[in-house]
Amino acid sequence: MAFVTWEDTTSNGSQTTYNIIFPFLDRDHVTLYYNGVAQATSLFTFLSDAQISLVTPAANGVVVRVGRDTPQTVLTDYQAGVIVGESDLDDGYLQTLYMLQELQDKFDEQHP
């Protein structure tokens, strides 16, 4: 099954709304890039979990990437003797899956 962890769009100088075409665990894991350089989170707001809006449009010709960057630090800590819920198990699994997908995308981008 195919997966994507980012989408590139070349700015026309006026577009401010961009789709988020990948699942993520937390909105903090969504990153905006201009020509490959990560931008401050203050440059966009979430319209929903499926769209962001730029505060100011990117300049014409800038490659705008909306990507997922799942942190590699442990997000779910399982404690001995504590019953683990489905949500915690899902989040732990998804964090690993998302990191692997992101790694694969980075590899594929550097080795077409």
N, C-alpha and C positions, 0 to 999 in steps of 0.2 A: 504494500500500500504506500502510495506517495505521501509525502509530508512536506510542509514548508515551514521555515522558521523566520522568514522575512519576505518583504516585497519591495522592489525598487520601482520608482516612478520618476520620470524626468519632469521637473517642475515647469509649468508654463508661465510662472510669475504671478499667477492669481489664485491658483488652487489652494484651498486651506483645509479641506476635509480629505482624510486618508483612511482607507479600510485597514482593519487588523484581521488578517486572514489565517491566523494560527491560534490555537488555544494557549493559555498561560495560567499560571497559578495565582499570580498577584499582578496588579497594574504596575508595580515597581519593576517588573521584569520586562516591560515594553520600553524599547529605546528608539529614539529618533536619530538618524544620521543624515548629514549633508555631505555628499561626496566622500563617504567613508569615515567622517569624523563625528563622533557621538556629540549630541547637543544636550543642553540643559533641559531638564524636565519642565522648567518654567516656560519653554517655548511652545508647549502644547497642552491641551486639556482633553479629557475623555468625554466624548458625547455619549458613549456606551462602551461595553466591552468589545464592540465590533468596529468602533470608529474613534479617531482622534481629530481634533481641530487645531491647526496651527494658529498661534496668536497673530503672527504676521506671515504672509506667504513667503516661501523660499524664492530666491531670485530665479529668473528664467534660465533654464539649462542645468540647474543644480539637480543632481541625482538624490532624491529623497528616499531613504530606506526606513521603513518601519519594521523593526525586528524584535525578536524575543531573545533575551539574555538571562537565562535562568542561573541564579547564583549557585556556586559550587559548595558553599557552606551548607551544613546540615540544616534543613528547614523543619524536619520532623524528628524529634528525639523520643525514642521508645524507652520507657522506664521499666525496670524489672518489677514484676509483681503488679503492674498496672494493666488493666484490660485495655487493649488498643481498639479503637473504633475504626469502622470502615473508612471514614474520611481521612484519618491519619495514615492508614495503609495506602489509600489511593494517592494521597499527596506525596508520600515517600517514593512510591513507584513512578508517578508522573514526573517528579523532579529528575529522577535518573533517566527516564525516557527522553524528556525534553533536552537534557544536557547532551545525550548521545545524538539526538537529531541535530542539534546545533553544531556539534563537532563534525558530523557527517557533512552538513551544508558547508561549513568552512573548508573542509578538505576538498569537497567537490568544486568549490569556487576557485581554489588554488590549483587544482589539478583537473582541468576540464576534459 
